[in-house]
Amino acid sequence: MITFEEYIDKNKIAYRIAKQGYYDINNVKSNFYKALSILGDLDKTEYIAALTLRLKNKVKVKKIINDVETFEYIKTDYPIALSVANAISIKTTKRFWGRKGRYKKMPIVFAIESSKNWDKEHIHALIRFADLKQYYSANELSMILRDICYSFDEVNSRDLTAIEIRMFHYCENETKQLGNSIEYICKSTANFKDHSYDPLLDFTKKQL
């Protein structure tokens, strides 16, 4: 059993507050267990990916003005990041689950985070490669996921640093890495004191 207390201490809280300015430990703890419930029971035969995806500063959108098709560039915002996260869930599920994915999506936890340094939204995700029809190595899974992410217009395909992926087994031997990864994405909840929205996203039960 993975517990939140194993991965949080006074030093980490102080660091989060110094870096972000705010850390709602109760909300982070709640989302920690929510993330675990989405990902499901440990299975040493399966891999999990910790993904960080930085979006472009601006994206090109199509508009119709007076029956004339035109384009404009708008600043990356939360709705755009939300759309990309949902699209990743859809494409990843279709790629690995096929027909099975019509009714349920792969166990993936997303968190959208605003960065003061980048002044734009970026996406964190934990993607469990569960119930695959064939064997894939960690490198193969990472490459497929990378290709999926670079397929979106919102991601700069020429930026080799836009996507960061760490792969590890979803098992007891990797629980420290898993727990730290979950706490890391759940810290995003600390950015919103008014709880205007929950940065932790769960698309697993939404139909494709």
N, C-alpha and C positions, 0 to 999 in steps of 0.2 A: 504494500500500500504506500503510495506516494503522498506525503503530507506537505502542506504549505510551509509549516514551521521549519522543515528541513532546509528550505531554500531562501529563507528570509531572516535577517538579523538587523541589529541596530546600525551596523556599519553600512549595510546595503541600503537601508531606508534613508540614512543620512546622505548617501551618495545620490540616490534618486532625487531627493528633495533639492540638493545643491545643483543638480543638472537640470531638473524639470521645474523646480519651484513648488511642487505639490505632489503628494503621494497619499492617496486614500487607501490605507492598508486593508480596510474592511471590504471595499469594492474590489480591490485586486485579489484578495483571498477568495471572494465569492466567484470571480471569473476564473481563478486558478482551477477550482473544482469543476466549474462549468466546462472548461476546456478539456479536462481529463475525461469527463462524461461523454463528450463528443467524440474524442479519439478512441475511447473504449479500452477494454482489457489488454494488458501487455501480451505480445506474441513475438517470441524470439526469432521466428522465421520471416518477419516482416521488417521493412525499412520505414523510416520517417525522415522527412526533409524539413529543415528549418530554412525558410525562404525570406529574404528581404528584397523588396523590389522598389526601386526609385523610379518615379514617373517623370516625364518631361515637364519643364516649367510651364509650357503652354501646349495646347492641343488644337488641332484643326477640326472645326465642326462645320457641317453643311447647313445652310439656311435658305429658305425660299422667301424672297421679298418681291411682291408684285408679280408673282408667277415666274420670277427669275431666280435660277439657282445660283447661289453665291457661297463663299466660304469666308470664315473669319477665325482668328486664333483667340482662344480664351484661356485664362489662367487655370491651371490644374486645381481642383477643389475636391471636397469630400464626395459629392455625387459621382464625379468622374472616377475617383479611387474606388468607390463602392461598386461601380459598374465593372471595373477591371477585375476586382476580386471575385465578383459573381461569374464573370466570363472565364476566369481561371478555373473555378470550381466546375463549370459546365464542360469546358474542353478537357480537363484532366479526367473527369468521370467518363466522358465518352471515349477517350483514348484508351483507358484501362478497363472499363467495365462494359462497354458496348451496350447491348440491349438491357442488361441489368440496371443500368443507370437511368432508365426511364422512370423509375419509381423512387429512387433514392440516390443521393450523391455520396461520393467518397468522403470518409471522415477527414475534414479539413477545418482548421480553426484559423480565422483571419483577424487581424487587428489593423485598423487604419490609424496612422499616427501623424500628427503635424510636427514639422521640425522647424524650430526657430532659425537654425543655421541655414537650412536649405530654403526656408520660406515656402514650402510646398508639402503636399501630402505624400506619404510613402506607405507601403503595405508590408506587414509581417504575416507570415503564415506558417503553420505546422501542418504538413500533409502526410497522412498515413497511407502508405501503399498497401491497402488491405485486400485480401481475397483476389489476388491477381491470377489470371488464367495460365500464365507461364512465368518462368523465372527471369528476372532481370537483375543484373548486378547493380550495385549502388551507383556506379559511374553511368550506366545506361539510363537509370531512372533520372539522374541529375541532368543528363544531356537532353532527354525528352522534355523534362520540365522547363529547362532553359529555352528550348525551341518554342514551347507553348507561350512562355512569357514574352519572348521577342517577337511573336507574331502580332502583337497588339500595336496599333498606331501610337498609343499613349506611352510606349516604351521606346527609348532611343536605341535602335538596333546597332548603332555604331559605337555605343558606349559600353565597353566591356566590363565596367564596374557597376552598371545599373542593376545587375542581378547577383545576389550572393546566396549560395546554397551550401548548407552543411547536411551531410547524410549520416545517419547512424541507425543501429538496430533498435527496434521498439521492444526492448527487453529489460530484465532486471539489472543486467550489467551496465546499462546505459541510463539508469533512472536519474543519476545526478545531472547528466547533460540534458535529459528530458525535462526535469523539474526546473532547472535554470532557464531553459528555453521558454517554458510556459510562463514562468514569472516575468521573463523579459517582455513577452508580447502583452501580458496582462498589465504591465506598468503603464501602458498607453491609456488605461482608464483613469490614471491620475491626472491627465491633462485637462479634464473637463469638470471643474468644481460644481457647475450647475447641473451636471448630468444631462445636458441637452440631448446627447445621444450616447449610446454605448458603443465604443470603438470595437468591441469584440463581436465578431460576426459568425453566425452559424447558418449555412445554406444547406445543411445535410438533408433536411426534410422537405425542401422545396423542390417541386417537379422541374424537370428540364424544359 
